[in-house]
Amino acid sequence: MFNIGGGEVLVILIVALIFLGPTKLPEIARSLGKATRAVRRVSESFRSELDSAVIEGTETAARQRGNDLLNSSNEIVESEAGNQDCQHMETEGTTETVPKHDEKT
């Protein structure tokens, strides 16, 4: 997290021991540990909220695109069915025999 090596941690502990003394060092270490845990908890909570918002937004967009695709597909099918009906009517019209009118009447 902080990219601190073992030697650097040892130097920090020695300096803290010199300035704070052996009685206050455990108290401060405890409070630093609690603060670190609290920051991690908040960070994880924020990350999970962000992930769920992104997933929810992605699912909503995918659902909308799926509905749009389905509607477009239905329109194409209906259009094709209408075209086939028109073609069927045209072919029926050419094969029917129309009664001839008598010119004498």
Rosetta constraint file for C-alpha pairs under 8 A:
AtomPair CA 4 CA 8 HARMONIC 6.16 0.50
AtomPair CA 4 CA 9 HARMONIC 6.71 0.50
AtomPair CA 5 CA 9 HARMONIC 6.40 0.50
AtomPair CA 6 CA 10 HARMONIC 6.31 0.50
AtomPair CA 7 CA 11 HARMONIC 6.34 0.50
AtomPair CA 8 CA 12 HARMONIC 6.25 0.50
AtomPair CA 9 CA 13 HARMONIC 6.17 0.50
AtomPair CA 10 CA 14 HARMONIC 6.21 0.50
AtomPair CA 11 CA 15 HARMONIC 6.19 0.50
AtomPair CA 12 CA 16 HARMONIC 6.05 0.50
AtomPair CA 13 CA 17 HARMONIC 6.00 0.50
AtomPair CA 14 CA 18 HARMONIC 6.21 0.50
AtomPair CA 15 CA 19 HARMONIC 6.24 0.50
AtomPair CA 16 CA 20 HARMONIC 5.63 0.50
AtomPair CA 16 CA 21 HARMONIC 7.50 0.50
AtomPair CA 16 CA 25 HARMONIC 7.21 0.50
AtomPair CA 17 CA 21 HARMONIC 5.03 0.50
AtomPair CA 17 CA 22 HARMONIC 6.01 0.50
AtomPair CA 17 CA 25 HARMONIC 6.44 0.50
AtomPair CA 20 CA 24 HARMONIC 5.94 0.50
AtomPair CA 20 CA 25 HARMONIC 6.08 0.50
AtomPair CA 21 CA 25 HARMONIC 6.28 0.50
AtomPair CA 22 CA 26 HARMONIC 7.51 0.50
AtomPair CA 23 CA 27 HARMONIC 7.77 0.50
AtomPair CA 24 CA 28 HARMONIC 6.27 0.50
AtomPair CA 25 CA 29 HARMONIC 6.05 0.50
AtomPair CA 26 CA 30 HARMONIC 6.07 0.50
AtomPair CA 27 CA 31 HARMONIC 6.27 0.50
AtomPair CA 28 CA 32 HARMONIC 6.03 0.50
AtomPair CA 29 CA 33 HARMONIC 6.09 0.50
AtomPair CA 30 CA 34 HARMONIC 6.27 0.50
AtomPair CA 31 CA 35 HARMONIC 6.12 0.50
AtomPair CA 32 CA 36 HARMONIC 6.04 0.50
AtomPair CA 33 CA 37 HARMONIC 6.19 0.50
AtomPair CA 34 CA 38 HARMONIC 6.14 0.50
AtomPair CA 35 CA 39 HARMONIC 6.16 0.50
AtomPair CA 36 CA 40 HARMONIC 6.17 0.50
AtomPair CA 37 CA 41 HARMONIC 6.08 0.50
AtomPair CA 38 CA 42 HARMONIC 6.20 0.50
AtomPair CA 39 CA 43 HARMONIC 6.03 0.50
AtomPair CA 40 CA 44 HARMONIC 6.02 0.50
AtomPair CA 41 CA 45 HARMONIC 6.04 0.50
AtomPair CA 42 CA 46 HARMONIC 6.04 0.50
AtomPair CA 43 CA 47 HARMONIC 6.10 0.50
AtomPair CA 44 CA 48 HARMONIC 6.06 0.50
AtomPair CA 45 CA 49 HARMONIC 6.13 0.50
AtomPair CA 46 CA 50 HARMONIC 6.08 0.50
AtomPair CA 47 CA 51 HARMONIC 6.04 0.50
AtomPair CA 48 CA 52 HARMONIC 6.06 0.50
AtomPair CA 49 CA 53 HARMONIC 6.12 0.50
AtomPair CA 50 CA 54 HARMONIC 6.15 0.50
AtomPair CA 51 CA 55 HARMONIC 6.06 0.50
AtomPair CA 52 CA 56 HARMONIC 5.91 0.50
AtomPair CA 53 CA 57 HARMONIC 6.03 0.50
AtomPair CA 54 CA 58 HARMONIC 6.02 0.50
AtomPair CA 55 CA 59 HARMONIC 6.02 0.50
AtomPair CA 56 CA 60 HARMONIC 6.09 0.50
AtomPair CA 57 CA 61 HARMONIC 6.12 0.50
AtomPair CA 58 CA 62 HARMONIC 6.02 0.50
AtomPair CA 59 CA 63 HARMONIC 5.96 0.50
AtomPair CA 60 CA 64 HARMONIC 6.13 0.50
AtomPair CA 61 CA 65 HARMONIC 6.12 0.50
AtomPair CA 62 CA 66 HARMONIC 6.04 0.50
AtomPair CA 63 CA 67 HARMONIC 6.20 0.50
AtomPair CA 64 CA 68 HARMONIC 6.14 0.50
AtomPair CA 65 CA 69 HARMONIC 6.05 0.50
AtomPair CA 66 CA 70 HARMONIC 6.09 0.50
AtomPair CA 67 CA 71 HARMONIC 6.08 0.50
AtomPair CA 68 CA 72 HARMONIC 6.11 0.50
AtomPair CA 69 CA 73 HARMONIC 6.03 0.50
AtomPair CA 70 CA 74 HARMONIC 6.12 0.50
AtomPair CA 71 CA 75 HARMONIC 6.18 0.50
AtomPair CA 72 CA 76 HARMONIC 6.20 0.50
AtomPair CA 73 CA 77 HARMONIC 6.19 0.50
AtomPair CA 74 CA 78 HARMONIC 6.09 0.50
AtomPair CA 75 CA 79 HARMONIC 5.99 0.50
AtomPair CA 76 CA 80 HARMONIC 6.04 0.50
AtomPair CA 77 CA 81 HARMONIC 6.09 0.50
AtomPair CA 78 CA 82 HARMONIC 6.13 0.50
AtomPair CA 79 CA 83 HARMONIC 6.18 0.50
AtomPair CA 80 CA 84 HARMONIC 6.16 0.50
AtomPair CA 81 CA 85 HARMONIC 6.21 0.50
AtomPair CA 82 CA 86 HARMONIC 6.27 0.50
AtomPair CA 83 CA 87 HARMONIC 6.18 0.50
AtomPair CA 84 CA 88 HARMONIC 5.97 0.50
AtomPair CA 85 CA 89 HARMONIC 6.12 0.50
AtomPair CA 86 CA 90 HARMONIC 6.19 0.50
AtomPair CA 87 CA 91 HARMONIC 6.23 0.50
AtomPair CA 88 CA 92 HARMONIC 6.12 0.50
AtomPair CA 89 CA 93 HARMONIC 6.10 0.50
AtomPair CA 90 CA 94 HARMONIC 6.56 0.50
AtomPair CA 91 CA 95 HARMONIC 6.54 0.50
AtomPair CA 92 CA 96 HARMONIC 6.35 0.50
